[in-house]
Amino acid sequence: MEYQLQLADEKVKPHQITTLHLVCSFAFLGAGAIITIYNYTIPVWGLALLLVGIALLALTIFRNSWVNDKKVNPALRIIELVIAITFTVYSLLMQWKFPIVIYGGLSAALLFALFWERKAGSKLYIYVDDDGLRLPVVRRRFIPWSEVEVIVLKYGTLTINCLDNHLFQWSVSVPEINVDAFDAFCSTKVEESIEKRRNNEW
């Protein structure tokens, strides 16, 4: 017997995508303004960076759904990454320590986001079978029945209480399963694991 429970939350949330776009826009705005005002060798590039920051900020605020679109977002991420890497390299050449740290970190975050956000919109699942529970993105991917104390599915919330006092809770979509049968299955497995533990102790 195997049950598949779909989580209500997505793997990549829209506000996470929006937040990184805002961070990039403020980083570009800050660097662009400083270069335009204080740097006499590349003021044109500073102005260009400032305008890019303003445009990105305006798009993120006023056209957020368009920015988060699956086709548009990767293109914007690549543009942001190219700008961040370029500024990081230039900062290294000029030995600007503070911008190296900021834009180096931003480049790493954008590179990670470029791959992570490919999974935007994908659904997460919890699998419950005869062996135990297979969880989504958490440190413990698998919990055998011998470590489960109580598991309850009620009001769209799955609660897993483990013997080591770890508690997991997720909101699940309305499952296409018989909840009573699911609860009975879980209770049976927990009881069986208790008997096995007792037998092993003897």
Secondary structure, 3 states (H helix, E strand, C coil): CEEEEEEEEECCCHHHHHHHHHHHHHHHHHHHHHHHHHCCCCHHHHHHHHHHHHHHHHHHHHCHHHHCCCCHHHHHHHHHHHHHHHHHHHHHHHCCHHHHHHHHHHHHHHHHHHHHHHHCCCEEEEEEECCEEECCCCCCCEEEHHHEEEEEEECCEEEEEECCCCEEEEEECCCCCCHHHHHHHHHHHHHHHHHHHHHHHC
